Amino acid sequence: MPEAPRTAVDKALDLVEAVARASQPPRLTDLAEEVGLHRATAYRVLVDLVRRGWVLRAGDRYLPGTAVLQLSSSAARNSLGALARPVLAALSERTGLMVNLQVPEVDRSRVIDVVRPDRLAMISSLTGQALPVHRFAGPLALVAALTPADRVPYLRAAEEAGFPLEGPEGLLSDIEEAERTGFAVEYGRNEQPVASLARAVVTRPGAPGCALTLVGLGPDFGEARLPGLRERLREATDELAHILSGAPASEPPSPSPAPSTEGPA
């Protein structure tokens, strides 16, 4: 059976995909040859793709356009939120705490989803906000999972805000502790009496994709409760890392008893 002729949409998508996967910005001749189009046909399609922002022309070479980059960023976040939502909901139910999902940006992290129980309705969800590393547990956990070179913009932002980097109360000490333990803890640094515990989700060393943060009131994070909360958070971040890595589904571990969220005895 003869192969169906390519439509205009096929040709446009073939060219967008060829530009996106190229190791170096390709020329018109390279693109036409790769996707099997006549040079003149490829040029006509590329003119429209450049006009619509799907491809960017730089001299005689072509790069992914702003429309591709914006769609990729938006789609990635939407997909991450959809995949992570059940994990957030289960973690919130098991701990009785607010749970948020954060992704790293240039020098901050951004909250892209939140599950908040009714009892913590007085605490701001911070949905959509960009958070600095020196005030919140989420970005602290993410920065601690980065390579030293990739930490620089976050450290610079904290320094510009007047937060000390050196010394026992400095940010570098906090990052070192979070890197050593795998968890970041904040007690009221941003807002009294709110406390939080965060852990990065890492599928590739040095490149955390996101972080989960438990948020509640100070007594929720007392010494007696922290080990249980860490274990619940570890299970959730490991589960999300497993999902994001595309590994085959496996039987979830038997749930451990949820830690008490009542005040100190």
Disulfide bonds with the S-S distance in Angstrom:
none
